[in-house]
Amino acid sequence: MTAAVRQRYPSTMAVRDNTMPTVRLADGTNVPALGLGTWRMGESARTRKREVAALRAGIDVGMTLFDTAEMYGDGRAEEVLAEAIDGRRDDVFVVSKVYPHNAGARSAIAACERSLQRLRTDRLDLYLLHWRGRIPLAETVGAFERLRRDGKIMRWGVSNFDTADMDELLALPDGAQCAVNQVLYHVGERGIEFSLLPLCRKRSIAVGLCAGRRGRAAAQCSVAPHRWRRRHFGGPARARVAAATRARHQHSANQRRRTRARESRGDCDHPFLRNDRCDRRGLSAAGSGVATCRDLTRRGRPEAAKDRDFVVH
């Protein structure tokens, strides 16, 4: 671990002593329980150096599992990762994913070879079907097994598969060779706990968790979210989530109404902006949680105005 990393990440100094938690795959391989994704990397030449530096810093603190895909940046994310792991390939665990429309008997092999070329490596530690497509699973599994026999991938798995998809996969002759199912999971998406997670545990299939984000990124990670929620998050659980969501939206609406009422009255209860002469400009700052230098100076806090902007909460 470099001195710069030690200074910036003092709490991770013990990582090099093999204290990073690991997950054991069905073949006995231990992989880090926490890894780095490359979604949205490789999309801009201006940020490439920072992206490479971030991935290298991850290796320095023990995060040696990297997740990428041919979809990310149209393959450019794999090129960014290749630059980051140059000279350290044997120290990392590389996961990549294939497009569903490239998951045929021949196209999957060609797609894998293109990924290997972009990553500048001779093998992938794990190769995933990114999501379920129209190509029969048996054809995809056959291609994956051929890649595994040829040594181009060490193991294979799937991504965004629900319980019905896993049942169909495991019914195939080589379906039991599936090592991982990578799915979306965070506090707002806990559906896998009901049936999918128990199934994967029973069949010794590791579950990779993609935390994702709300909005566009979550939509890209989760395929057919309406079907997923209906299967895994229906009934009473769905009703509770819907009620909590409505309550949160109502709370936000009430806050907006109270802010507008204070603004119309000309009063302000903000601790840093409280003044008998609060005008609409100051109230806007109070509502957003940010006061400008001019606002703070005018309201008796010239010392805070030394900074260009002052975040009050």
C-alpha positions in Angstrom: 0.0 0.0 0.0 1.4 3.3 -1.0 2.1 6.1 1.5 -0.5 8.3 -0.2 -3.2 5.7 0.1 -2.2 5.1 3.8 -2.7 8.7 4.5 -6.0 9.0 2.6 -7.5 5.7 3.8 -6.1 5.0 7.2 -8.9 2.6 8.2 -8.0 0.3 5.4 -4.4 -0.3 6.3 -5.2 -3.8 7.5 -6.6 -4.8 4.1 -3.3 -6.0 2.8 -3.3 -8.5 5.7 -6.1 -10.4 4.0 -8.8 -9.0 6.3 -11.1 -8.1 3.3 -14.3 -10.3 3.7 -14.6 -12.9 1.0 -17.3 -15.1 -0.6 -16.6 -18.7 -1.4 -17.9 -19.8 -4.8 -19.1 -23.3 -5.5 -15.8 -24.4 -6.9 -14.0 -23.3 -3.7 -12.6 -20.0 -5.1 -12.7 -17.1 -2.6 -13.5 -13.7 -4.0 -13.7 -10.3 -2.3 -17.1 -9.6 -0.9 -16.9 -6.0 -2.0 -15.9 -4.9 -5.5 -15.9 -2.0 -7.9 -18.2 -1.5 -10.9 -17.4 0.3 -14.1 -20.9 1.5 -15.1 -20.7 4.9 -16.9 -16.9 4.7 -17.2 -15.2 5.1 -20.6 -17.9 7.5 -21.8 -15.7 10.6 -21.7 -12.1 11.1 -22.6 -11.8 13.9 -20.1 -12.5 11.7 -17.1 -10.5 8.6 -18.3 -7.4 9.4 -16.1 -9.6 9.9 -13.0 -11.4 6.6 -13.7 -8.2 4.7 -14.1 -6.8 6.3 -10.9 -10.0 5.4 -9.0 -9.8 1.7 -10.0 -6.1 1.5 -9.2 -6.8 3.1 -5.8 -9.3 0.3 -5.3 -6.7 -2.3 -5.9 -4.4 -0.6 -3.4 -7.0 -0.9 -0.6 -7.8 -4.5 -1.4 -10.9 -4.1 -3.6 -9.7 -6.5 -6.3 -13.0 -7.6 -7.8 -14.1 -5.6 -10.8 -17.4 -5.7 -12.7 -17.7 -4.5 -16.3 -19.6 -5.4 -19.4 -19.5 -5.0 -23.2 -22.5 -2.7 -22.8 -20.7 -0.2 -20.6 -19.5 2.6 -22.8 -19.9 0.3 -25.8 -16.8 -1.6 -24.5 -14.8 1.4 -23.5 -15.3 0.7 -19.8 -13.4 -2.6 -20.4 -10.6 -0.6 -22.0 -10.4 1.7 -18.9 -10.3 -1.4 -16.7 -7.5 -2.9 -18.8 -5.4 0.2 -18.3 -6.1 0.1 -14.6 -5.1 -3.5 -14.1 -2.1 -3.5 -16.5 0.7 -5.4 -14.8 -1.6 -6.6 -12.0 -3.9 -9.0 -13.8 -3.1 -11.9 -11.5 -4.0 -9.8 -8.4 -7.6 -9.1 -9.6 -10.9 -10.9 -10.3 -12.5 -9.7 -13.5 -16.2 -10.0 -14.2 -17.7 -9.1 -17.6 -21.1 -9.5 -19.1 -22.5 -10.3 -22.6 -25.5 -8.6 -24.3 -28.5 -10.9 -24.5 -28.6 -10.5 -28.3 -24.9 -11.7 -28.4 -25.6 -14.8 -26.3 -26.0 -17.3 -29.1 -23.8 -20.4 -29.8 -21.4 -18.5 -32.0 -22.1 -14.8 -31.1 -21.4 -15.4 -27.4 -17.9 -16.8 -28.2 -17.2 -13.9 -30.5 -18.4 -11.4 -27.9 -16.2 -12.9 -25.3 -13.2 -12.8 -27.5 -13.8 -9.1 -28.2 -14.0 -8.5 -24.4 -10.8 -10.3 -23.9 -9.1 -8.2 -26.5 -10.4 -4.9 -24.9 -9.3 -6.1 -21.5 -6.0 -7.2 -22.8 -6.2 -10.6 -21.0 -6.4 -14.2 -21.9 -9.3 -15.1 -19.6 -12.2 -13.8 -17.7 -12.7 -15.0 -14.1 -16.5 -14.8 -14.4 -18.7 -14.2 -17.5 -22.4 -13.3 -17.1 -25.4 -13.2 -19.3 -26.4 -9.6 -18.7 -30.1 -10.2 -18.7 -32.6 -12.7 -20.2 -33.2 -12.3 -23.9 -34.9 -14.2 -26.8 -32.0 -16.6 -27.4 -32.7 -20.0 -25.8 -30.9 -20.5 -22.5 -29.7 -23.9 -23.7 -27.8 -22.2 -26.5 -26.2 -19.7 -24.2 -25.2 -22.3 -21.7 -23.7 -24.4 -24.4 -21.6 -21.5 -25.5 -20.5 -20.7 -22.0 -19.5 -24.3 -21.4 -17.4 -24.2 -24.6 -15.7 -21.0 -23.4 -15.0 -22.6 -20.1 -13.5 -25.8 -21.6 -11.3 -23.6 -23.8 -10.0 -21.7 -20.8 -11.3 -18.3 -22.0 -13.6 -18.0 -19.0 -13.0 -19.7 -15.6 -16.7 -19.8 -14.7 -20.0 -18.4 -15.8 -23.2 -17.0 -14.4 -26.3 -14.9 -15.1 -27.6 -11.4 -14.1 -31.1 -10.1 -13.4 -32.6 -13.6 -13.3 -35.7 -14.0 -11.2 -36.9 -17.3 -9.6 -38.7 -18.6 -12.8 -35.6 -17.9 -14.9 -33.4 -19.7 -12.4 -35.7 -22.7 -12.4 -35.6 -22.9 -16.1 -31.8 -22.5 -16.1 -31.2 -25.2 -13.5 -33.4 -27.7 -15.4 -30.9 -27.7 -18.2 -28.1 -30.4 -18.3 -25.3 -28.0 -17.6 -27.4 -25.4 -15.7 -26.0 -26.4 -12.4 -22.6 -25.0 -13.5 -24.0 -21.5 -13.0 -21.8 -19.9 -10.4 -23.4 -16.5 -9.8 -26.7 -14.6 -10.2 -26.1 -10.9 -10.1 -29.2 -8.9 -9.1 -30.4 -5.5 -8.0 -30.7 -5.2 -4.2 -30.9 -2.3 -1.9 -33.2 -1.0 0.9 -35.8 -0.1 -1.7 -35.5 -3.4 -3.7 -35.5 -6.3 -1.3 -37.7 -8.7 -3.3 -34.9 -11.3 -3.7 -35.3 -12.1 0.0 -38.6 -13.9 -0.5 -37.8 -16.7 -2.9 -34.8 -16.0 -5.1 -32.2 -15.8 -2.4 -33.3 -19.1 -0.7 -33.2 -20.8 -4.0 -29.7 -19.7 -4.8 -28.5 -20.7 -1.4 -30.0 -24.1 -1.7 -28.2 -24.6 -5.1 -24.9 -23.1 -3.9 -25.2 -20.3 -6.3 -23.5 -17.0 -5.1 -25.7 -13.9 -5.3 -23.9 -10.8 -6.6 -25.6 -7.6 -5.4 -25.8 -4.6 -7.5 -26.8 -1.7 -5.3 -27.4 0.7 -8.2 -29.2 4.0 -7.8 -32.7 5.3 -8.2 -33.5 6.6 -11.6 -31.7 5.8 -14.8 -29.0 3.6 -13.4 -31.5 1.5 -11.5 -33.6 1.2 -14.6 -30.6 -0.1 -16.5 -29.7 -2.6 -13.8 -33.2 -4.0 -13.3 -34.8 -5.7 -16.3 -38.6 -5.6 -16.4 -38.9 -4.1 -12.9 -42.7 -4.3 -13.0 -42.5 -8.1 -13.4 -39.8 -8.4 -10.8 -41.9 -6.5 -8.2 -45.0 -8.4 -9.0 -43.3 -11.7 -8.5 -41.1 -10.9 -5.5 -42.7 -8.0 -3.8 -46.4 -8.5 -4.1 -49.2 -8.9 -1.4 -48.9 -7.3 2.0 -45.2 -6.4 1.5 -46.1 -4.4 -1.6 -48.9 -2.7 0.2 -46.6 -1.6 3.0 -44.0 -0.2 0.5 -46.8 1.7 -1.4 -48.1 3.2 1.9 -44.6 4.3 3.0 -44.0 5.8 -0.4 -47.3 7.7 -0.3 -46.4 9.0 3.2 -43.0 10.2 2.1 -44.5 12.0 -0.9 -47.1 13.6 1.4 -44.5 14.7 3.8 -42.5 16.4 1.0 -45.7 18.1 -0.2 -46.4 19.4 3.3 -42.9 20.8 3.6 -43.3 22.6 0.3 -46.6 24.1 1.4 -45.1 25.3 4.7 -42.2 26.9 2.9 -44.5 28.8 0.6 -46.6 29.9 3.5 -43.5 31.3 5.4 -42.4 33.0 2.2 -45.8 34.7 1.7 -45.8 35.9 5.4 -42.2 37.2 5.1 -41.0 35.3 8.2 -38.2 32.8 8.4 -37.2 30.3 11.0 -33.8 29.4 9.6 -31.1 29.5 12.4 -28.5 31.2 10.2 -30.9 33.5 8.3 -33.4 34.5 11.1 -34.0 38.2 10.7 -37.0 40.5 10.8 -36.1 41.6 7.3 -36.1 38.2 5.5 -37.0 38.9 1.9 -37.8 36.4 -0.9 -34.1 36.1 -1.8 -33.2 35.0 1.7 -36.2 32.7 2.0 -35.2 31.0 -1.2 -31.7 30.4 0.3 -33.3 29.0 3.5 -35.6 26.7 1.6 -32.7 25.3 -0.5 -30.3 25.0 2.5 -27.6 27.2 0.9 -26.9 30.8 1.7 -24.7 32.9 -0.5 -22.0 35.3 0.7 -24.2 38.3 0.1 -27.0 36.8 2.1 -24.8 35.9 5.1 -23.1 39.3 5.2 -26.5 41.1 5.0 -27.8 39.0 7.9 -25.0 39.7 10.3 -22.6 36.8 9.6 -19.7 38.4 7.7 -17.3 35.8 9.0 -19.1 33.1 7.1 -19.1 35.1 3.9 -15.3 34.5 3.6 -16.2 31.3 1.8 -17.7 31.6 -1.6 -20.7 29.5 -0.7 -21.8 28.4 2.8 -23.9 25.3 3.2 -26.0 25.6 6.2 -27.5 22.0 6.3 
